[in-house]
């Protein structure tokens, strides 16, 4: 087992990792930018090293600075959390060259799953259901027209290096395809430095359902059931829950087995997530594989009583997994509490928290780095905390979430708490009647 782990991240996920490391008897090193000098990860880690100014490119994305911090503190492993360098194949490779274990996927696994066209080809070969689409990247506009005719409209064009909802265009009819082709390539080149485009059938009324997986260094893999992440705004998740109210036992089994096929197809090492789109007929299609821990890993932990960060660390240290699959015994919901003003189109609201009170009680969990007097910096993601509840049924979980949201007090800045309160009262949400398009008609 590792003696000392450096956490190459910030905020609530850094604190989350520090807590598990302490419970495992492992020393921790927090790295921080000047904007995070007063953060809780810095306070609770065994050691802390400043790695640069507030701007991410000179701190949390600076591989030389992070490697130097690991070397001067004699850390034998680095946990990247999520975001930042967590899915950076070069960072994983550089860690290897410096004899520092990267607690995450191997470089070739990150590369293979990070490029969406390559990932899709791999999944098709493994027998994982994929959305009908182009074979590889589109060559030119004429190829795009030919492929669209084969797939049948509506289609969606996507940047192969895309993410966060950028580099995507839905095309409903042939006369719109030239404009979509030009604008998608331009946006992809500007956002990712790669104008490669592929095409897929556009799935109407989709649910976004992902399967939590784990794989060890010896070829054993398992799944830990699903999470429904369909409540999104501009492709950014707002609320997640497990089990999905749309799921059936048969669908869960089929999706779980498909996720294991995907995991074994790339000899995946670590914990990760296989993400699917599920249509109104409960046909499911591979979307992407996230080769890291997810923001919403918490709800899976709550319904199967399992520490996924600990599992990550153990797998990285060479431990085996049993291969046993896990199924939800309870119902959990997570609300992402962001420093945003939901009354002003979710405009970011950084600033100093003047008053802070966390909800409590049975089945309520808060993952946060915030406290009264803490200043939310404007430089990073706006998430303040994750509010998680777990109960025997979905109905009980919603009622518990409503109660917890009512208790949650954050003053000095605007937050998304009022949005979540309204969502928990929404009849369609309460009935489990929603898709990824839910927020397009949700009135706030």
C-alpha positions as CSV (number, residue, x, y, z in Angstrom):
1,X,0.0,0.0,0.0
2,X,1.1,3.6,-0.6
3,X,2.7,5.5,2.2
4,X,1.9,9.0,0.9
5,X,-0.6,10.3,-1.7
6,X,-0.5,13.7,-3.3
7,X,-4.0,15.0,-4.3
8,X,-3.7,16.9,-7.6
9,X,-7.0,18.7,-7.2
10,X,-8.9,21.1,-5.0
11,X,-12.3,21.7,-3.3
12,X,-14.6,19.0,-2.0
13,X,-13.0,16.1,-4.0
14,X,-9.6,16.8,-2.5
15,X,-11.1,16.8,1.0
16,X,-13.0,13.6,0.1
17,X,-9.8,11.8,-0.9
18,X,-7.9,13.1,2.1
19,X,-10.5,11.6,4.4
20,X,-10.3,8.2,2.9
21,X,-6.5,8.3,2.9
22,X,-6.5,9.1,6.6
23,X,-8.9,6.2,7.3
24,X,-6.4,3.9,5.4
25,X,-3.4,5.2,7.4
26,X,-1.9,6.9,4.3
27,X,-0.2,10.3,4.6
28,X,-1.5,13.1,2.3
29,X,-0.2,16.1,0.4
30,X,-2.5,18.8,-0.7
31,X,-1.4,21.1,-3.5
32,X,-3.0,24.5,-3.8
33,X,-3.1,27.7,-5.8
34,X,-2.8,31.1,-4.1
35,X,-6.6,31.4,-4.4
36,X,-7.0,28.3,-2.2
37,X,-4.6,29.0,0.6
38,X,-7.4,29.1,3.1
39,X,-9.2,26.0,1.9
40,X,-10.1,22.9,4.0
41,X,-8.0,20.5,2.0
42,X,-4.9,22.6,2.8
43,X,-5.9,22.6,6.5
44,X,-6.5,18.9,6.9
45,X,-3.8,17.4,4.7
46,X,-0.6,16.3,6.4
47,X,1.4,18.5,4.1
48,X,0.5,21.3,1.7
49,X,2.5,22.8,-1.2
50,X,1.6,25.9,-3.2
51,X,1.9,25.2,-6.9
52,X,1.2,28.5,-8.4
53,X,-1.2,31.4,-8.9
54,X,-5.0,31.3,-9.2
55,X,-5.1,30.6,-12.9
56,X,-5.5,26.9,-13.5
57,X,-3.0,26.6,-16.3
58,X,-0.2,27.8,-13.9
59,X,-1.3,25.7,-10.9
60,X,-3.8,22.7,-11.1
61,X,-3.0,22.1,-14.8
62,X,0.8,22.6,-14.4
63,X,2.2,19.1,-14.7
64,X,5.8,20.2,-13.8
65,X,4.7,22.0,-10.7
66,X,2.6,19.0,-9.5
67,X,5.4,16.5,-10.2
68,X,7.9,18.7,-8.4
69,X,5.6,18.9,-5.4
70,X,5.3,15.1,-5.4
71,X,9.1,14.7,-5.5
72,X,9.9,17.2,-2.7
73,X,7.4,15.5,-0.4
74,X,8.3,12.0,-1.4
75,X,4.8,11.1,-2.4
76,X,4.6,7.6,-4.0
77,X,1.2,8.1,-5.7
78,X,-0.9,10.9,-7.1
79,X,-4.7,11.0,-7.0
80,X,-6.1,13.4,-9.7
81,X,-9.7,13.5,-8.5
82,X,-12.0,14.5,-11.4
83,X,-11.6,17.4,-13.9
84,X,-8.2,19.1,-14.3
85,X,-5.6,16.3,-15.1
86,X,-7.7,13.3,-14.2
87,X,-8.1,12.2,-17.9
88,X,-4.8,13.5,-19.2
89,X,-2.9,10.6,-20.8
90,X,0.4,12.6,-20.8
91,X,0.1,13.3,-17.0
92,X,-0.5,9.6,-16.4
93,X,2.6,8.7,-18.6
94,X,4.8,11.3,-16.9
95,X,3.8,9.9,-13.5
96,X,4.9,6.5,-14.7
97,X,8.3,7.8,-15.9
98,X,8.9,9.4,-12.4
99,X,7.9,6.1,-10.6
100,X,4.9,7.8,-9.1
101,X,1.7,5.7,-9.3
102,X,-1.1,7.6,-11.1
103,X,-4.3,6.5,-9.3
104,X,-6.4,6.3,-12.4
105,X,-6.4,4.8,-15.9
106,X,-3.2,3.9,-17.8
107,X,-2.2,6.4,-20.6
108,X,-3.3,4.0,-23.4
109,X,-6.7,3.6,-21.7
110,X,-7.2,7.3,-21.4
111,X,-6.2,7.9,-25.0
112,X,-8.4,5.0,-26.3
113,X,-11.5,6.2,-24.5
114,X,-10.8,10.0,-24.7
115,X,-11.2,10.1,-28.5
116,X,-14.9,9.4,-29.1
117,X,-14.5,7.9,-32.6
118,X,-11.9,5.5,-31.4
119,X,-13.9,4.6,-28.3
120,X,-17.0,3.9,-30.4
121,X,-15.0,1.6,-32.8
122,X,-13.7,-0.3,-29.7
123,X,-17.2,-0.7,-28.3
124,X,-18.6,-2.0,-31.5
125,X,-15.9,-4.6,-31.7
126,X,-16.7,-5.6,-28.1
127,X,-20.4,-6.0,-28.9
128,X,-21.5,-3.0,-26.8
129,X,-24.6,-1.4,-28.3
130,X,-23.7,1.9,-30.0
131,X,-25.7,4.6,-31.6
132,X,-25.9,4.2,-35.4
133,X,-23.5,6.6,-37.0
134,X,-20.5,7.2,-39.2
135,X,-17.6,4.8,-39.3
136,X,-14.8,7.0,-38.1
137,X,-14.5,10.7,-38.8
138,X,-16.4,12.4,-41.6
139,X,-14.1,13.2,-44.5
140,X,-15.9,16.2,-46.0
141,X,-19.3,17.7,-46.5
142,X,-20.3,15.2,-49.2
143,X,-19.4,12.4,-46.8
144,X,-21.6,14.0,-44.1
145,X,-24.5,14.2,-46.5
146,X,-24.1,10.5,-47.6
147,X,-23.8,9.3,-44.0
148,X,-26.8,11.3,-42.9
149,X,-28.9,9.7,-45.6
150,X,-27.9,6.3,-44.4
151,X,-28.4,6.9,-40.7
152,X,-31.8,8.8,-41.4
153,X,-32.5,12.2,-40.0
154,X,-32.4,13.6,-37.4
155,X,-28.7,13.2,-36.9
156,X,-26.2,14.9,-34.6
157,X,-22.7,16.0,-35.5
158,X,-20.1,15.8,-32.7
159,X,-16.5,16.9,-32.2
160,X,-14.3,13.8,-31.7
161,X,-12.4,15.7,-29.0
162,X,-15.5,17.3,-27.5
163,X,-16.9,17.6,-24.1
164,X,-19.1,19.8,-21.9
165,X,-21.7,20.1,-24.7
166,X,-19.3,22.0,-27.1
167,X,-18.9,21.0,-30.7
168,X,-22.4,19.5,-31.2
169,X,-25.1,20.3,-33.7
170,X,-28.5,18.6,-34.3
171,X,-29.5,18.4,-38.0
172,X,-33.2,17.8,-38.7
173,X,-33.1,17.9,-42.5
174,X,-30.6,17.8,-45.4
175,X,-30.8,21.5,-46.3
176,X,-29.4,22.4,-42.8
177,X,-26.4,20.1,-43.0
178,X,-23.9,22.4,-44.7
179,X,-24.3,25.1,-42.1
180,X,-24.1,22.5,-39.3
181,X,-20.9,21.1,-40.8
182,X,-19.2,24.4,-41.0
183,X,-20.2,25.7,-37.5
184,X,-19.4,22.4,-35.7
185,X,-15.9,22.2,-37.2
186,X,-15.2,25.8,-36.4
187,X,-16.3,25.4,-32.8
188,X,-14.4,22.2,-32.3
189,X,-11.2,23.7,-33.7
190,X,-11.5,26.7,-31.4
191,X,-12.5,24.8,-28.3
192,X,-10.3,21.6,-28.6
193,X,-7.7,22.4,-31.3
194,X,-9.1,19.4,-33.3
195,X,-11.8,19.9,-36.0
196,X,-12.5,16.1,-36.4
197,X,-16.2,15.5,-36.6
198,X,-18.3,12.3,-36.5
199,X,-22.0,11.7,-36.9
200,X,-24.7,9.7,-35.0
201,X,-28.4,9.1,-35.0
202,X,-30.1,11.7,-32.8
203,X,-31.9,9.9,-30.0
204,X,-35.2,11.6,-29.1
205,X,-36.5,11.6,-25.6
206,X,-33.3,10.3,-24.1
207,X,-32.3,9.4,-20.6
208,X,-28.7,9.8,-19.5
209,X,-27.9,6.6,-17.5
210,X,-24.4,5.6,-16.5
211,X,-23.0,2.4,-15.0
212,X,-20.4,2.5,-12.3
213,X,-17.6,0.0,-13.0
214,X,-14.3,-1.2,-11.6
215,X,-11.5,-3.2,-13.0
216,X,-8.3,-4.5,-11.5
217,X,-4.8,-5.0,-13.0
218,X,-5.5,-8.7,-13.6
219,X,-8.5,-8.5,-15.9
220,X,-11.4,-8.9,-13.4
221,X,-14.2,-6.4,-13.7
222,X,-17.5,-5.7,-12.1
223,X,-20.3,-3.1,-12.2
224,X,-22.0,-1.3,-9.3
225,X,-25.3,-0.6,-11.0
226,X,-26.6,2.7,-12.5
227,X,-27.1,6.4,-11.9
228,X,-29.7,8.5,-13.7
229,X,-28.1,11.8,-14.6
230,X,-30.9,13.1,-16.9
231,X,-31.5,16.4,-15.1
232,X,-29.0,18.6,-16.9
233,X,-28.6,22.1,-18.0
234,X,-26.5,22.8,-21.1
235,X,-25.1,19.2,-20.8
236,X,-24.0,19.9,-17.2
237,X,-25.5,17.6,-14.6
238,X,-27.6,19.2,-11.8
239,X,-29.2,16.2,-10.0
240,X,-28.3,12.5,-10.0
241,X,-30.1,9.5,-8.4
242,X,-29.9,5.8,-8.1
243,X,-31.6,3.6,-8.9
244,X,-33.1,5.3,-11.9
245,X,-36.9,5.5,-11.8
246,X,-36.8,4.5,-15.5
247,X,-34.9,1.3,-14.8
248,X,-36.3,-2.3,-14.9
249,X,-34.5,-5.4,-13.6
250,X,-33.9,-6.7,-17.1
251,X,-32.6,-3.3,-18.4
252,X,-30.2,-3.1,-15.4
253,X,-28.8,-6.5,-16.1
254,X,-28.3,-5.9,-19.8
255,X,-26.7,-2.5,-19.2
256,X,-24.5,-3.8,-16.5
257,X,-23.2,-6.6,-18.7
258,X,-22.6,-4.2,-21.5
259,X,-20.6,-2.0,-19.2
260,X,-18.5,-5.0,-18.1
261,X,-17.8,-5.8,-21.8
262,X,-16.7,-2.2,-22.3
263,X,-14.4,-2.4,-19.2
264,X,-12.8,-5.6,-20.4
265,X,-12.4,-4.4,-24.0
266,X,-9.8,-1.9,-22.9
267,X,-8.4,-3.9,-20.0
268,X,-9.5,-1.1,-17.7
269,X,-7.7,-0.5,-14.4
270,X,-9.4,1.5,-11.7
271,X,-12.9,2.8,-11.2
272,X,-14.8,4.5,-14.0
273,X,-18.1,5.0,-15.6
274,X,-19.7,3.8,-18.8
275,X,-22.3,6.3,-20.0
276,X,-25.3,5.4,-22.1
277,X,-28.2,7.1,-23.7
278,X,-31.5,5.2,-23.2
279,X,-34.4,6.0,-25.5
280,X,-38.1,5.9,-24.7
281,X,-38.3,2.2,-25.7
282,X,-35.5,1.3,-23.2
283,X,-33.0,0.6,-26.0
284,X,-29.6,1.8,-24.8
285,X,-26.5,3.0,-26.6
286,X,-22.9,3.6,-25.5
287,X,-22.1,7.3,-25.3
288,X,-18.6,7.5,-23.6
289,X,-16.4,6.1,-20.9
290,X,-15.1,8.3,-18.1
291,X,-11.8,7.0,-17.0
292,X,-11.9,8.6,-13.5
293,X,-14.1,9.0,-10.4
294,X,-17.3,10.9,-11.1
295,X,-18.8,13.8,-9.1
296,X,-21.8,11.7,-8.5
297,X,-20.0,8.6,-7.1
298,X,-21.4,9.5,-3.7
299,X,-24.9,8.2,-4.4
300,X,-23.6,4.8,-5.5
301,X,-21.6,4.6,-2.3
302,X,-24.7,5.3,-0.2
303,X,-26.9,2.6,-1.8
304,X,-24.3,-0.2,-1.7
305,X,-22.3,0.9,1.4
306,X,-19.0,1.0,-0.4
307,X,-16.1,3.5,-0.5
308,X,-15.2,4.0,-4.1
309,X,-12.2,6.2,-3.4
310,X,-10.8,3.4,-1.2
311,X,-11.4,0.9,-4.0
312,X,-9.5,3.2,-6.4
313,X,-6.5,3.4,-4.2
314,X,-6.5,-0.4,-3.5
315,X,-6.7,-1.2,-7.2
316,X,-3.9,1.2,-8.0
317,X,-1.8,-0.6,-5.3
318,X,-2.3,-3.9,-7.0
319,X,-5.1,-5.4,-5.0
320,X,-7.6,-7.7,-6.7
321,X,-11.4,-7.2,-6.8
322,X,-13.9,-10.0,-6.3
323,X,-15.7,-9.5,-9.6
324,X,-19.0,-9.4,-7.7
325,X,-21.6,-7.0,-9.1
326,X,-23.5,-4.7,-6.7
327,X,-27.1,-3.6,-6.8
328,X,-28.9,-0.7,-5.0
329,X,-30.6,-1.6,-1.8
330,X,-31.8,1.9,-1.0
331,X,-32.5,5.1,-3.0
332,X,-30.1,8.1,-3.1
333,X,-30.4,11.5,-4.6
334,X,-27.6,14.1,-5.0
335,X,-28.1,17.8,-5.6
336,X,-25.2,19.9,-6.8
337,X,-25.2,23.1,-4.8
338,X,-23.4,25.7,-7.0
339,X,-22.5,29.4,-6.4
340,X,-24.9,30.5,-9.1
341,X,-28.0,32.7,-9.3
342,X,-30.9,30.5,-10.6
343,X,-33.0,33.7,-10.9
344,X,-30.5,35.2,-13.3
345,X,-29.9,32.3,-15.8
346,X,-27.6,30.6,-13.3
347,X,-25.0,33.4,-13.5
348,X,-21.9,32.6,-11.4
349,X,-21.9,34.1,-7.9
350,X,-18.4,34.0,-6.4
351,X,-17.7,35.8,-3.1
352,X,-17.5,35.4,0.6
353,X,-19.8,33.1,2.5
354,X,-21.0,35.1,5.5
355,X,-23.1,32.5,7.1
356,X,-23.1,28.7,6.7
357,X,-25.2,25.9,8.2
358,X,-25.3,22.4,7.0
359,X,-28.3,20.1,7.2
360,X,-28.0,16.9,9.2
361,X,-30.0,14.0,10.4
362,X,-30.2,10.3,9.4
363,X,-29.4,9.7,5.8
364,X,-28.1,13.1,5.0
365,X,-24.5,13.6,3.7
366,X,-22.7,16.8,2.7
367,X,-19.5,16.7,0.7
368,X,-18.1,20.3,0.8
369,X,-15.0,22.4,1.3
370,X,-17.1,25.5,2.2
371,X,-17.5,27.1,5.6
372,X,-18.5,30.5,7.1
373,X,-15.9,33.1,6.1
374,X,-14.7,31.1,3.1
375,X,-14.4,33.0,-0.2
376,X,-15.6,31.1,-3.3
377,X,-13.0,32.1,-5.9
378,X,-14.1,33.1,-9.4
379,X,-11.4,31.0,-11.0
380,X,-12.8,27.5,-10.9
381,X,-16.0,25.5,-11.1
382,X,-18.9,27.0,-9.2
383,X,-19.8,23.9,-7.2
384,X,-19.9,24.6,-3.4
385,X,-21.1,21.3,-2.2
386,X,-22.9,18.1,-2.9
387,X,-26.0,17.4,-0.8
388,X,-26.8,13.6,-0.7
389,X,-29.7,11.9,0.9
390,X,-30.5,8.2,1.1
391,X,-33.7,6.5,2.1
392,X,-35.7,3.3,1.7
393,X,-37.7,4.5,-1.3
394,X,-37.6,7.3,-3.9
395,X,-40.6,9.0,-2.4
396,X,-38.9,9.1,1.0
397,X,-35.6,10.3,-0.5
398,X,-37.4,13.2,-2.2
399,X,-39.1,14.2,1.1
400,X,-35.7,13.9,2.9
401,X,-34.1,16.1,0.3
402,X,-36.8,18.7,0.6
403,X,-36.2,18.8,4.4
404,X,-32.4,19.0,4.0
405,X,-32.6,21.8,1.5
406,X,-34.9,23.8,3.8
407,X,-32.2,23.4,6.5
408,X,-29.3,24.4,4.3
409,X,-28.3,28.0,4.9
410,X,-25.6,29.7,2.8
411,X,-25.5,33.5,3.0
412,X,-23.4,36.1,1.3
413,X,-23.6,34.6,-2.2
414,X,-26.4,33.3,-4.5
415,X,-26.7,29.5,-4.7
416,X,-28.8,27.0,-6.5
417,X,-30.6,25.8,-3.4
418,X,-33.9,27.6,-4.5
419,X,-33.8,25.8,-7.8
420,X,-33.5,22.4,-6.1
421,X,-36.3,23.2,-3.8
422,X,-38.6,24.0,-6.7
423,X,-37.4,20.8,-8.6
424,X,-38.3,18.6,-5.6
425,X,-41.9,20.0,-5.8
426,X,-42.2,19.4,-9.6
427,X,-44.9,16.8,-10.4
428,X,-43.0,15.4,-13.4
429,X,-39.8,15.0,-11.4
430,X,-41.7,13.4,-8.6
431,X,-43.3,11.0,-11.0
432,X,-39.9,10.1,-12.6
433,X,-41.2,11.6,-15.9
434,X,-38.2,13.4,-17.3
435,X,-35.5,13.2,-20.0
436,X,-32.3,15.1,-20.7
437,X,-34.6,17.8,-22.2
438,X,-36.4,18.4,-18.9
439,X,-34.7,21.7,-18.2
440,X,-35.7,23.2,-21.5
441,X,-39.3,23.5,-20.3
442,X,-38.7,23.8,-16.5
443,X,-39.9,27.2,-15.4
444,X,-38.0,28.9,-12.6
